[in-house]
Amino acid sequence: MVNILLHAANTVLLWLLLRRLQAPGAWLAAAIFGLHPVHVQSVAWIIEIKDVLSALFYLLAFHAFLRFQARPRLLTCAALAAVFGCAMLSKSVAVSLPLALGLCLW
């Protein structure tokens, strides 16, 4: 049940992120992400909580970065560093976040 709730939160966060980036069809992309069968193992197996937890912190870091970019504040920068650290502690694939943020700026 925890994985299902985390995956639902990830789906909503992705939709909000895509909407904030003004991507056309943001709701459709988030719906496909939420319902796509590739996520079945991550949601069904409790041992795969690292995947959904890492994705949650990754998406939160993306939101914090966009908020920091819009209005630079020390608290927002600290929140970004904290959620990035949590994403790294969840799963090491989160090391790609700075590259993703750089591509977002580009």
Gaussian input, Z-matrix of N, CA and C with variables (Angstrom, degrees):
# hf/3-21g

backbone

0 1
 N
 C     1     B1
 C     2     B2     1     A1
 N     3     B3     2     A2     1     D1
 C     4     B4     3     A3     2     D2
 C     5     B5     4     A4     3     D3
 N     6     B6     5     A5     4     D4
 C     7     B7     6     A6     5     D5
 C     8     B8     7     A7     6     D6
 N     9     B9     8     A8     7     D7
 C    10    B10     9     A9     8     D8
 C    11    B11    10    A10     9     D9
 N    12    B12    11    A11    10    D10
 C    13    B13    12    A12    11    D11
 C    14    B14    13    A13    12    D12
 N    15    B15    14    A14    13    D13
 C    16    B16    15    A15    14    D14
 C    17    B17    16    A16    15    D15
 N    18    B18    17    A17    16    D16
 C    19    B19    18    A18    17    D17
 C    20    B20    19    A19    18    D18
 N    21    B21    20    A20    19    D19
 C    22    B22    21    A21    20    D20
 C    23    B23    22    A22    21    D21
 N    24    B24    23    A23    22    D22
 C    25    B25    24    A24    23    D23
 C    26    B26    25    A25    24    D24
 N    27    B27    26    A26    25    D25
 C    28    B28    27    A27    26    D26
 C    29    B29    28    A28    27    D27
 N    30    B30    29    A29    28    D28
 C    31    B31    30    A30    29    D29
 C    32    B32    31    A31    30    D30
 N    33    B33    32    A32    31    D31
 C    34    B34    33    A33    32    D32
 C    35    B35    34    A34    33    D33
 N    36    B36    35    A35    34    D34
 C    37    B37    36    A36    35    D35
 C    38    B38    37    A37    36    D36
 N    39    B39    38    A38    37    D37
 C    40    B40    39    A39    38    D38
 C    41    B41    40    A40    39    D39
 N    42    B42    41    A41    40    D40
 C    43    B43    42    A42    41    D41
 C    44    B44    43    A43    42    D42
 N    45    B45    44    A44    43    D43
 C    46    B46    45    A45    44    D44
 C    47    B47    46    A46    45    D45
 N    48    B48    47    A47    46    D46
 C    49    B49    48    A48    47    D47
 C    50    B50    49    A49    48    D48
 N    51    B51    50    A50    49    D49
 C    52    B52    51    A51    50    D50
 C    53    B53    52    A52    51    D51
 N    54    B54    53    A53    52    D52
 C    55    B55    54    A54    53    D53
 C    56    B56    55    A55    54    D54
 N    57    B57    56    A56    55    D55
 C    58    B58    57    A57    56    D56
 C    59    B59    58    A58    57    D57
 N    60    B60    59    A59    58    D58
 C    61    B61    60    A60    59    D59
 C    62    B62    61    A61    60    D60
 N    63    B63    62    A62    61    D61
 C    64    B64    63    A63    62    D62
 C    65    B65    64    A64    63    D63
 N    66    B66    65    A65    64    D64
 C    67    B67    66    A66    65    D65
 C    68    B68    67    A67    66    D66
 N    69    B69    68    A68    67    D67
 C    70    B70    69    A69    68    D68
 C    71    B71    70    A70    69    D69
 N    72    B72    71    A71    70    D70
 C    73    B73    72    A72    71    D71
 C    74    B74    73    A73    72    D72
 N    75    B75    74    A74    73    D73
 C    76    B76    75    A75    74    D74
 C    77    B77    76    A76    75    D75
 N    78    B78    77    A77    76    D76
 C    79    B79    78    A78    77    D77
 C    80    B80    79    A79    78    D78
 N    81    B81    80    A80    79    D79
 C    82    B82    81    A81    80    D80
 C    83    B83    82    A82    81    D81
 N    84    B84    83    A83    82    D82
 C    85    B85    84    A84    83    D83
 C    86    B86    85    A85    84    D84
 N    87    B87    86    A86    85    D85
 C    88    B88    87    A87    86    D86
 C    89    B89    88    A88    87    D87
 N    90    B90    89    A89    88    D88
 C    91    B91    90    A90    89    D89
 C    92    B92    91    A91    90    D90
 N    93    B93    92    A92    91    D91
 C    94    B94    93    A93    92    D92
 C    95    B95    94    A94    93    D93
 N    96    B96    95    A95    94    D94
 C    97    B97    96    A96    95    D95
 C    98    B98    97    A97    96    D96
 N    99    B99    98    A98    97    D97
 C   100   B100    99    A99    98    D98
 C   101   B101   100   A100    99    D99
 N   102   B102   101   A101   100   D100
 C   103   B103   102   A102   101   D101
 C   104   B104   103   A103   102   D102
 N   105   B105   104   A104   103   D103
 C   106   B106   105   A105   104   D104
 C   107   B107   106   A106   105   D105
 N   108   B108   107   A107   106   D106
 C   109   B109   108   A108   107   D107
 C   110   B110   109   A109   108   D108
 N   111   B111   110   A110   109   D109
 C   112   B112   111   A111   110   D110
 C   113   B113   112   A112   111   D111
 N   114   B114   113   A113   112   D112
 C   115   B115   114   A114   113   D113
 C   116   B116   115   A115   114   D114
 N   117   B117   116   A116   115   D115
 C   118   B118   117   A117   116   D116
 C   119   B119   118   A118   117   D117
 N   120   B120   119   A119   118   D118
 C   121   B121   120   A120   119   D119
 C   122   B122   121   A121   120   D120
 N   123   B123   122   A122   121   D121
 C   124   B124   123   A123   122   D122
 C   125   B125   124   A124   123   D123
 N   126   B126   125   A125   124   D124
 C   127   B127   126   A126   125   D125
 C   128   B128   127   A127   126   D126
 N   129   B129   128   A128   127   D127
 C   130   B130   129   A129   128   D128
 C   131   B131   130   A130   129   D129
 N   132   B132   131   A131   130   D130
 C   133   B133   132   A132   131   D131
 C   134   B134   133   A133   132   D132
 N   135   B135   134   A134   133   D133
 C   136   B136   135   A135   134   D134
 C   137   B137   136   A136   135   D135
 N   138   B138   137   A137   136   D136
 C   139   B139   138   A138   137   D137
 C   140   B140   139   A139   138   D138
 N   141   B141   140   A140   139   D139
 C   142   B142   141   A141   140   D140
 C   143   B143   142   A142   141   D141
 N   144   B144   143   A143   142   D142
 C   145   B145   144   A144   143   D143
 C   146   B146   145   A145   144   D144
 N   147   B147   146   A146   145   D145
 C   148   B148   147   A147   146   D146
 C   149   B149   148   A148   147   D147
 N   150   B150   149   A149   148   D148
 C   151   B151   150   A150   149   D149
 C   152   B152   151   A151   150   D150
 N   153   B153   152   A152   151   D151
 C   154   B154   153   A153   152   D152
 C   155   B155   154   A154   153   D153
 N   156   B156   155   A155   154   D154
 C   157   B157   156   A156   155   D155
 C   158   B158   157   A157   156   D156
 N   159   B159   158   A158   157   D157
 C   160   B160   159   A159   158   D158
 C   161   B161   160   A160   159   D159
 N   162   B162   161   A161   160   D160
 C   163   B163   162   A162   161   D161
 C   164   B164   163   A163   162   D162
 N   165   B165   164   A164   163   D163
 C   166   B166   165   A165   164   D164
 C   167   B167   166   A166   165   D165
 N   168   B168   167   A167   166   D166
 C   169   B169   168   A168   167   D167
 C   170   B170   169   A169   168   D168
 N   171   B171   170   A170   169   D169
 C   172   B172   171   A171   170   D170
 C   173   B173   172   A172   171   D171
 N   174   B174   173   A173   172   D172
 C   175   B175   174   A174   173   D173
 C   176   B176   175   A175   174   D174
 N   177   B177   176   A176   175   D175
 C   178   B178   177   A177   176   D176
 C   179   B179   178   A178   177   D177
 N   180   B180   179   A179   178   D178
 C   181   B181   180   A180   179   D179
 C   182   B182   181   A181   180   D180
 N   183   B183   182   A182   181   D181
 C   184   B184   183   A183   182   D182
 C   185   B185   184   A184   183   D183
 N   186   B186   185   A185   184   D184
 C   187   B187   186   A186   185   D185
 C   188   B188   187   A187   186   D186
 N   189   B189   188   A188   187   D187
 C   190   B190   189   A189   188   D188
 C   191   B191   190   A190   189   D189
 N   192   B192   191   A191   190   D190
 C   193   B193   192   A192   191   D191
 C   194   B194   193   A193   192   D192
 N   195   B195   194   A194   193   D193
 C   196   B196   195   A195   194   D194
 C   197   B197   196   A196   195   D195
 N   198   B198   197   A197   196   D196
 C   199   B199   198   A198   197   D197
 C   200   B200   199   A199   198   D198
 N   201   B201   200   A200   199   D199
 C   202   B202   201   A201   200   D200
 C   203   B203   202   A202   201   D201
 N   204   B204   203   A203   202   D202
 C   205   B205   204   A204   203   D203
 C   206   B206   205   A205   204   D204
 N   207   B207   206   A206   205   D205
 C   208   B208   207   A207   206   D206
 C   209   B209   208   A208   207   D207
 N   210   B210   209   A209   208   D208
 C   211   B211   210   A210   209   D209
 C   212   B212   211   A211   210   D210
 N   213   B213   212   A212   211   D211
 C   214   B214   213   A213   212   D212
 C   215   B215   214   A214   213   D213
 N   216   B216   215   A215   214   D214
 C   217   B217   216   A216   215   D215
 C   218   B218   217   A217   216   D216
 N   219   B219   218   A218   217   D217
 C   220   B220   219   A219   218   D218
 C   221   B221   220   A220   219   D219
 N   222   B222   221   A221   220   D220
 C   223   B223   222   A222   221   D221
 C   224   B224   223   A223   222   D222
 N   225   B225   224   A224   223   D223
 C   226   B226   225   A225   224   D224
 C   227   B227   226   A226   225   D225
 N   228   B228   227   A227   226   D226
 C   229   B229   228   A228   227   D227
 C   230   B230   229   A229   228   D228
 N   231   B231   230   A230   229   D229
 C   232   B232   231   A231   230   D230
 C   233   B233   232   A232   231   D231
 N   234   B234   233   A233   232   D232
 C   235   B235   234   A234   233   D233
 C   236   B236   235   A235   234   D234
 N   237   B237   236   A236   235   D235
 C   238   B238   237   A237   236   D236
 C   239   B239   238   A238   237   D237
 N   240   B240   239   A239   238   D238
 C   241   B241   240   A240   239   D239
 C   242   B242   241   A241   240   D240
 N   243   B243   242   A242   241   D241
 C   244   B244   243   A243   242   D242
 C   245   B245   244   A244   243   D243
 N   246   B246   245   A245   244   D244
 C   247   B247   246   A246   245   D245
 C   248   B248   247   A247   246   D246
 N   249   B249   248   A248   247   D247
 C   250   B250   249   A249   248   D248
 C   251   B251   250   A250   249   D249
 N   252   B252   251   A251   250   D250
 C   253   B253   252   A252   251   D251
 C   254   B254   253   A253   252   D252
 N   255   B255   254   A254   253   D253
 C   256   B256   255   A255   254   D254
 C   257   B257   256   A256   255   D255
 N   258   B258   257   A257   256   D256
 C   259   B259   258   A258   257   D257
 C   260   B260   259   A259   258   D258
 N   261   B261   260   A260   259   D259
 C   262   B262   261   A261   260   D260
 C   263   B263   262   A262   261   D261
 N   264   B264   263   A263   262   D262
 C   265   B265   264   A264   263   D263
 C   266   B266   265   A265   264   D264
 N   267   B267   266   A266   265   D265
 C   268   B268   267   A267   266   D266
 C   269   B269   268   A268   267   D267
 N   270   B270   269   A269   268   D268
 C   271   B271   270   A270   269   D269
 C   272   B272   271   A271   270   D270
 N   273   B273   272   A272   271   D271
 C   274   B274   273   A273   272   D272
 C   275   B275   274   A274   273   D273
 N   276   B276   275   A275   274   D274
 C   277   B277   276   A276   275   D275
 C   278   B278   277   A277   276   D276
 N   279   B279   278   A278   277   D277
 C   280   B280   279   A279   278   D278
 C   281   B281   280   A280   279   D279
 N   282   B282   281   A281   280   D280
 C   283   B283   282   A282   281   D281
 C   284   B284   283   A283   282   D282
 N   285   B285   284   A284   283   D283
 C   286   B286   285   A285   284   D284
 C   287   B287   286   A286   285   D285
 N   288   B288   287   A287   286   D286
 C   289   B289   288   A288   287   D287
 C   290   B290   289   A289   288   D288
 N   291   B291   290   A290   289   D289
 C   292   B292   291   A291   290   D290
 C   293   B293   292   A292   291   D291
 N   294   B294   293   A293   292   D292
 C   295   B295   294   A294   293   D293
 C   296   B296   295   A295   294   D294
 N   297   B297   296   A296   295   D295
 C   298   B298   297   A297   296   D296
 C   299   B299   298   A298   297   D297
 N   300   B300   299   A299   298   D298
 C   301   B301   300   A300   299   D299
 C   302   B302   301   A301   300   D300
 N   303   B303   302   A302   301   D301
 C   304   B304   303   A303   302   D302
 C   305   B305   304   A304   303   D303
 N   306   B306   305   A305   304   D304
 C   307   B307   306   A306   305   D305
 C   308   B308   307   A307   306   D306
 N   309   B309   308   A308   307   D307
 C   310   B310   309   A309   308   D308
 C   311   B311   310   A310   309   D309
 N   312   B312   311   A311   310   D310
 C   313   B313   312   A312   311   D311
 C   314   B314   313   A313   312   D312
 N   315   B315   314   A314   313   D313
 C   316   B316   315   A315   314   D314
 C   317   B317   316   A316   315   D315

   B1=1.4531
   B2=1.5387
   B3=1.3229
   B4=1.4747
   B5=1.5245
   B6=1.3228
   B7=1.4699
   B8=1.5275
   B9=1.3012
   B10=1.4590
   B11=1.5266
   B12=1.3235
   B13=1.4632
   B14=1.5252
   B15=1.3250
   B16=1.4644
   B17=1.5230
   B18=1.3279
   B19=1.4694
   B20=1.5292
   B21=1.3235
   B22=1.4721
   B23=1.5289
   B24=1.3311
   B25=1.4640
   B26=1.5311
   B27=1.3263
   B28=1.4641
   B29=1.5230
   B30=1.3027
   B31=1.4631
   B32=1.5289
   B33=1.3201
   B34=1.4607
   B35=1.5303
   B36=1.3370
   B37=1.4658
   B38=1.5241
   B39=1.3244
   B40=1.4599
   B41=1.5236
   B42=1.3198
   B43=1.4643
   B44=1.5291
   B45=1.3380
   B46=1.4643
   B47=1.5245
   B48=1.3277
   B49=1.4588
   B50=1.5230
   B51=1.3167
   B52=1.4653
   B53=1.5229
   B54=1.3109
   B55=1.4670
   B56=1.5282
   B57=1.3298
   B58=1.4689
   B59=1.5287
   B60=1.3215
   B61=1.4597
   B62=1.5248
   B63=1.3213
   B64=1.4550
   B65=1.5265
   B66=1.3154
   B67=1.4589
   B68=1.5253
   B69=1.3309
   B70=1.4619
   B71=1.5283
   B72=1.3192
   B73=1.4632
   B74=1.5106
   B75=1.3311
   B76=1.4645
   B77=1.5237
   B78=1.3093
   B79=1.4658
   B80=1.5200
   B81=1.3333
   B82=1.4621
   B83=1.5273
   B84=1.3228
   B85=1.4627
   B86=1.5235
   B87=1.3389
   B88=1.4604
   B89=1.5311
   B90=1.3228
   B91=1.4687
   B92=1.5252
   B93=1.3215
   B94=1.4632
   B95=1.5252
   B96=1.3366
   B97=1.4637
   B98=1.5269
   B99=1.3133
   B100=1.4614
   B101=1.5101
   B102=1.3215
   B103=1.4660
   B104=1.5199
   B105=1.3079
   B106=1.4620
   B107=1.5255
   B108=1.3355
   B109=1.4669
   B110=1.5300
   B111=1.3321
   B112=1.4568
   B113=1.5365
   B114=1.3253
   B115=1.4583
   B116=1.5226
   B117=1.3022
   B118=1.4606
   B119=1.5256
   B120=1.3194
   B121=1.4669
   B122=1.5193
   B123=1.3259
   B124=1.4593
   B125=1.5195
   B126=1.3140
   B127=1.4570
   B128=1.5272
   B129=1.3090
   B130=1.4623
   B131=1.5282
   B132=1.3103
   B133=1.4588
   B134=1.5214
   B135=1.3223
   B136=1.4550
   B137=1.5283
   B138=1.3187
   B139=1.4630
   B140=1.5260
   B141=1.3278
   B142=1.4588
   B143=1.5240
   B144=1.3117
   B145=1.4615
   B146=1.5218
   B147=1.3321
   B148=1.4640
   B149=1.5265
   B150=1.3178
   B151=1.4684
   B152=1.5282
   B153=1.3195
   B154=1.4616
   B155=1.5240
   B156=1.3238
   B157=1.4561
   B158=1.5253
   B159=1.3147
   B160=1.4538
   B161=1.5253
   B162=1.3084
   B163=1.4694
   B164=1.5228
   B165=1.3127
   B166=1.4575
   B167=1.5263
   B168=1.3212
   B169=1.4639
   B170=1.5302
   B171=1.3170
   B172=1.4656
   B173=1.5297
   B174=1.3190
   B175=1.4625
   B176=1.5257
   B177=1.3292
   B178=1.4635
   B179=1.5254
   B180=1.3350
   B181=1.4618
   B182=1.5240
   B183=1.3131
   B184=1.4602
   B185=1.5311
   B186=1.3325
   B187=1.4598
   B188=1.5267
   B189=1.3192
   B190=1.4659
   B191=1.5275
   B192=1.3279
   B193=1.4637
   B194=1.5207
   B195=1.3219
   B196=1.4615
   B197=1.5250
   B198=1.3206
   B199=1.4608
   B200=1.5262
   B201=1.3387
   B202=1.4644
   B203=1.5213
   B204=1.3064
   B205=1.4606
   B206=1.5248
   B207=1.3156
   B208=1.4641
   B209=1.5254
   B210=1.3362
   B211=1.4609
   B212=1.5263
   B213=1.3319
   B214=1.4706
   B215=1.5324
   B216=1.3095
   B217=1.4628
   B218=1.5170
   B219=1.3072
   B220=1.4546
   B221=1.5277
   B222=1.3204
   B223=1.4627
   B224=1.5293
   B225=1.3175
   B226=1.4635
   B227=1.5205
   B228=1.3278
   B229=1.4628
   B230=1.5295
   B231=1.3278
   B232=1.4637
   B233=1.5261
   B234=1.3302
   B235=1.4682
   B236=1.5189
   B237=1.3193
   B238=1.4615
   B239=1.5268
   B240=1.3173
   B241=1.4614
   B242=1.5287
   B243=1.3271
   B244=1.4629
   B245=1.5281
   B246=1.3336
   B247=1.4667
   B248=1.5254
   B249=1.3337
   B250=1.4638
   B251=1.5283
   B252=1.3131
   B253=1.4640
   B254=1.5224
   B255=1.3233
   B256=1.4726
   B257=1.5295
   B258=1.3220
   B259=1.4655
   B260=1.5249
   B261=1.3324
   B262=1.4721
   B263=1.5250
   B264=1.3293
   B265=1.4663
   B266=1.5262
   B267=1.3286
   B268=1.4614
   B269=1.5201
   B270=1.3307
   B271=1.4600
   B272=1.5190
   B273=1.3080
   B274=1.4602
   B275=1.5294
   B276=1.3062
   B277=1.4636
   B278=1.5322
   B279=1.3039
   B280=1.4657
   B281=1.5237
   B282=1.3258
   B283=1.4548
   B284=1.5285
   B285=1.3130
   B286=1.4705
   B287=1.5307
   B288=1.3138
   B289=1.4637
   B290=1.5250
   B291=1.3409
   B292=1.4697
   B293=1.5317
   B294=1.3105
   B295=1.4548
   B296=1.5335
   B297=1.3236
   B298=1.4675
   B299=1.5209
   B300=1.3251
   B301=1.4595
   B302=1.5240
   B303=1.3348
   B304=1.4574
   B305=1.5160
   B306=1.3255
   B307=1.4729
   B308=1.5220
   B309=1.3097
   B310=1.4716
   B311=1.5275
   B312=1.3304
   B313=1.4670
   B314=1.5297
   B315=1.2984
   B316=1.4537
   B317=1.4965
   A1=110.51
   A2=116.17
   A3=119.74
   A4=110.55
   A5=116.33
   A6=119.86
   A7=111.41
   A8=117.38
   A9=120.90
   A10=110.36
   A11=116.45
   A12=120.03
   A13=111.52
   A14=117.57
   A15=120.64
   A16=111.13
   A17=116.41
   A18=119.90
   A19=110.73
   A20=117.02
   A21=120.14
   A22=109.97
   A23=117.44
   A24=120.92
   A25=110.48
   A26=116.77
   A27=120.69
   A28=111.03
   A29=116.51
   A30=121.10
   A31=110.69
   A32=116.54
   A33=120.55
   A34=110.28
   A35=117.28
   A36=120.33
   A37=111.63
   A38=117.12
   A39=120.01
   A40=110.96
   A41=116.55
   A42=119.99
   A43=110.70
   A44=117.21
   A45=120.39
   A46=111.77
   A47=116.34
   A48=120.33
   A49=111.38
   A50=116.81
   A51=120.27
   A52=111.86
   A53=115.87
   A54=119.57
   A55=110.66
   A56=116.00
   A57=120.23
   A58=111.20
   A59=116.65
   A60=121.46
   A61=112.09
   A62=116.82
   A63=124.94
   A64=112.21
   A65=115.93
   A66=121.26
   A67=108.92
   A68=117.34
   A69=118.60
   A70=110.46
   A71=115.71
   A72=120.24
   A73=113.45
   A74=117.42
   A75=121.45
   A76=111.44
   A77=116.64
   A78=119.45
   A79=111.26
   A80=116.98
   A81=120.49
   A82=110.75
   A83=116.76
   A84=120.51
   A85=110.70
   A86=117.17
   A87=120.48
   A88=110.66
   A89=117.00
   A90=119.93
   A91=110.80
   A92=116.64
   A93=119.58
   A94=110.02
   A95=116.97
   A96=120.88
   A97=110.27
   A98=117.25
   A99=121.08
   A100=114.23
   A101=117.40
   A102=120.56
   A103=114.34
   A104=117.65
   A105=120.31
   A106=110.57
   A107=117.35
   A108=120.67
   A109=114.90
   A110=118.67
   A111=119.85
   A112=111.18
   A113=117.07
   A114=121.33
   A115=113.69
   A116=117.62
   A117=120.89
   A118=111.62
   A119=117.61
   A120=119.54
   A121=111.52
   A122=117.57
   A123=120.03
   A124=112.11
   A125=116.46
   A126=120.05
   A127=111.75
   A128=117.65
   A129=120.83
   A130=113.95
   A131=117.89
   A132=120.81
   A133=110.37
   A134=117.25
   A135=121.69
   A136=111.29
   A137=117.35
   A138=120.70
   A139=111.24
   A140=117.48
   A141=122.29
   A142=112.57
   A143=117.60
   A144=120.74
   A145=110.76
   A146=116.66
   A147=120.39
   A148=111.23
   A149=117.40
   A150=121.05
   A151=112.05
   A152=116.13
   A153=118.85
   A154=111.50
   A155=117.08
   A156=120.29
   A157=110.92
   A158=116.59
   A159=120.77
   A160=110.65
   A161=117.23
   A162=120.70
   A163=110.95
   A164=117.12
   A165=120.61
   A166=110.81
   A167=116.80
   A168=120.05
   A169=111.24
   A170=117.20
   A171=121.89
   A172=110.13
   A173=116.21
   A174=120.48
   A175=111.39
   A176=117.26
   A177=119.79
   A178=110.73
   A179=116.83
   A180=120.12
   A181=110.55
   A182=116.77
   A183=120.24
   A184=110.42
   A185=116.17
   A186=119.96
   A187=111.05
   A188=116.94
   A189=120.72
   A190=110.71
   A191=116.65
   A192=120.03
   A193=111.38
   A194=116.95
   A195=120.06
   A196=111.14
   A197=116.34
   A198=119.74
   A199=110.47
   A200=116.18
   A201=120.39
   A202=110.93
   A203=116.50
   A204=121.02
   A205=110.81
   A206=117.06
   A207=120.83
   A208=111.76
   A209=116.01
   A210=120.66
   A211=108.89
   A212=117.65
   A213=120.89
   A214=112.35
   A215=114.68
   A216=121.69
   A217=108.20
   A218=115.76
   A219=121.01
   A220=111.56
   A221=117.31
   A222=121.21
   A223=111.16
   A224=116.44
   A225=120.28
   A226=110.68
   A227=116.57
   A228=120.91
   A229=110.42
   A230=117.24
   A231=121.35
   A232=111.08
   A233=116.66
   A234=120.35
   A235=110.41
   A236=116.69
   A237=121.20
   A238=110.60
   A239=116.88
   A240=120.65
   A241=111.34
   A242=116.75
   A243=120.60
   A244=111.80
   A245=117.05
   A246=118.45
   A247=111.12
   A248=117.29
   A249=119.05
   A250=109.93
   A251=116.77
   A252=120.30
   A253=111.91
   A254=116.57
   A255=120.21
   A256=111.03
   A257=117.19
   A258=120.75
   A259=109.86
   A260=116.73
   A261=120.32
   A262=111.22
   A263=116.99
   A264=120.25
   A265=111.41
   A266=117.24
   A267=120.52
   A268=111.54
   A269=116.02
   A270=120.40
   A271=108.54
   A272=116.40
   A273=120.93
   A274=113.67
   A275=118.95
   A276=120.97
   A277=110.89
   A278=117.51
   A279=121.34
   A280=111.98
   A281=117.61
   A282=120.74
   A283=110.84
   A284=117.42
   A285=121.75
   A286=112.74
   A287=118.20
   A288=120.34
   A289=113.32
   A290=120.83
   A291=118.40
   A292=113.01
   A293=117.69
   A294=120.89
   A295=110.89
   A296=116.32
   A297=120.37
   A298=111.05
   A299=117.24
   A300=120.08
   A301=110.93
   A302=116.72
   A303=120.28
   A304=112.13
   A305=116.14
   A306=119.50
   A307=110.93
   A308=116.00
   A309=119.76
   A310=110.24
   A311=116.87
   A312=120.38
   A313=110.86
   A314=116.27
   A315=121.27
   A316=110.52
   D1=-37.34
   D2=179.49
   D3=-62.05
   D4=-44.62
   D5=179.43
   D6=-62.85
   D7=-37.15
   D8=179.08
   D9=-65.04
   D10=-43.78
   D11=178.64
   D12=-66.41
   D13=-40.03
   D14=177.35
   D15=-64.51
   D16=-40.69
   D17=179.06
   D18=-66.64
   D19=-38.59
   D20=176.52
   D21=-63.94
   D22=-40.71
   D23=177.21
   D24=-63.91
   D25=-39.44
   D26=177.52
   D27=-62.68
   D28=-40.34
   D29=179.88
   D30=-63.67
   D31=-43.84
   D32=178.56
   D33=-66.25
   D34=-42.95
   D35=178.44
   D36=-62.30
   D37=-39.17
   D38=177.30
   D39=-64.46
   D40=-42.53
   D41=178.20
   D42=-61.37
   D43=-44.57
   D44=178.72
   D45=-64.31
   D46=-38.35
   D47=178.97
   D48=-65.61
   D49=-46.93
   D50=179.43
   D51=-65.53
   D52=-36.22
   D53=177.04
   D54=-66.63
   D55=-39.08
   D56=178.57
   D57=-66.45
   D58=-33.87
   D59=177.41
   D60=-82.19
   D61=1.42
   D62=179.04
   D63=58.31
   D64=40.65
   D65=176.66
   D66=-78.31
   D67=130.85
   D68=177.39
   D69=-67.78
   D70=138.34
   D71=-179.81
   D72=72.32
   D73=33.23
   D74=-177.59
   D75=-60.30
   D76=-41.34
   D77=-179.20
   D78=-66.39
   D79=-36.03
   D80=179.75
   D81=-68.64
   D82=-43.04
   D83=178.38
   D84=-62.62
   D85=-41.65
   D86=178.98
   D87=-67.57
   D88=-37.29
   D89=178.48
   D90=-66.14
   D91=-40.78
   D92=177.56
   D93=-65.19
   D94=-41.98
   D95=176.82
   D96=-59.06
   D97=-43.88
   D98=-177.25
   D99=-70.18
   D100=-31.08
   D101=-174.58
   D102=-106.44
   D103=-4.38
   D104=-175.72
   D105=-66.26
   D106=136.92
   D107=-176.74
   D108=-67.48
   D109=-11.81
   D110=179.80
   D111=-66.56
   D112=-20.47
   D113=-178.90
   D114=-90.67
   D115=2.79
   D116=-174.79
   D117=-59.62
   D118=-47.94
   D119=-178.07
   D120=-65.74
   D121=-38.22
   D122=179.76
   D123=-65.43
   D124=-31.27
   D125=-178.44
   D126=-89.82
   D127=-34.66
   D128=-173.67
   D129=-80.18
   D130=-32.76
   D131=-175.01
   D132=-99.79
   D133=128.11
   D134=-178.17
   D135=-64.36
   D136=-29.10
   D137=-179.74
   D138=-66.98
   D139=-20.35
   D140=-179.36
   D141=-89.57
   D142=16.44
   D143=178.79
   D144=-60.60
   D145=-25.22
   D146=179.32
   D147=-60.91
   D148=-33.99
   D149=-179.92
   D150=-67.95
   D151=-51.01
   D152=-177.16
   D153=-71.81
   D154=-32.40
   D155=178.06
   D156=-69.76
   D157=-42.13
   D158=177.48
   D159=-63.65
   D160=-41.40
   D161=178.00
   D162=-63.78
   D163=-38.18
   D164=178.33
   D165=-61.17
   D166=-49.48
   D167=-179.53
   D168=-68.30
   D169=-34.49
   D170=177.90
   D171=-61.42
   D172=-47.82
   D173=-179.92
   D174=-68.06
   D175=-36.91
   D176=176.35
   D177=-64.55
   D178=-37.53
   D179=177.40
   D180=-65.23
   D181=-37.88
   D182=177.42
   D183=-63.06
   D184=-42.97
   D185=177.66
   D186=-63.47
   D187=-42.65
   D188=179.18
   D189=-63.23
   D190=-38.42
   D191=178.44
   D192=-64.23
   D193=-44.03
   D194=179.38
   D195=-65.40
   D196=-36.04
   D197=176.85
   D198=-67.67
   D199=-40.72
   D200=177.92
   D201=-65.06
   D202=-37.81
   D203=179.53
   D204=-66.06
   D205=-37.27
   D206=-179.91
   D207=-74.17
   D208=-38.12
   D209=-177.52
   D210=-147.18
   D211=92.37
   D212=-176.36
   D213=-64.49
   D214=120.27
   D215=176.18
   D216=-141.47
   D217=149.90
   D218=-178.59
   D219=-63.67
   D220=-38.18
   D221=-179.79
   D222=-64.02
   D223=-40.12
   D224=178.48
   D225=-66.70
   D226=-39.08
   D227=177.71
   D228=-64.71
   D229=-39.85
   D230=177.40
   D231=-65.75
   D232=-39.04
   D233=177.67
   D234=-65.25
   D235=-40.62
   D236=177.30
   D237=-60.32
   D238=-46.53
   D239=179.47
   D240=-64.32
   D241=-37.81
   D242=-179.23
   D243=-66.74
   D244=-47.22
   D245=-178.28
   D246=-72.35
   D247=-30.01
   D248=174.17
   D249=-65.95
   D250=-41.33
   D251=175.93
   D252=-61.56
   D253=-42.00
   D254=177.63
   D255=-64.21
   D256=-39.05
   D257=177.82
   D258=-63.84
   D259=-42.08
   D260=178.98
   D261=-65.53
   D262=-37.89
   D263=178.37
   D264=-69.87
   D265=-27.82
   D266=178.86
   D267=-74.36
   D268=-46.02
   D269=-178.23
   D270=-160.65
   D271=136.94
   D272=-172.32
   D273=-70.75
   D274=-12.23
   D275=178.66
   D276=-65.50
   D277=-15.71
   D278=179.25
   D279=-68.14
   D280=-6.50
   D281=176.60
   D282=-62.15
   D283=-16.57
   D284=179.45
   D285=-79.56
   D286=-4.69
   D287=-177.40
   D288=-59.58
   D289=-45.97
   D290=178.88
   D291=-58.94
   D292=-36.69
   D293=176.45
   D294=-65.10
   D295=-43.05
   D296=178.61
   D297=-64.08
   D298=-38.88
   D299=178.08
   D300=-68.33
   D301=-36.13
   D302=176.18
   D303=-65.09
   D304=-39.38
   D305=176.03
   D306=-66.69
   D307=-33.19
   D308=177.73
   D309=-65.63
   D310=-38.18
   D311=178.17
   D312=-68.92
   D313=-35.90
   D314=-176.72
   D315=-69.45

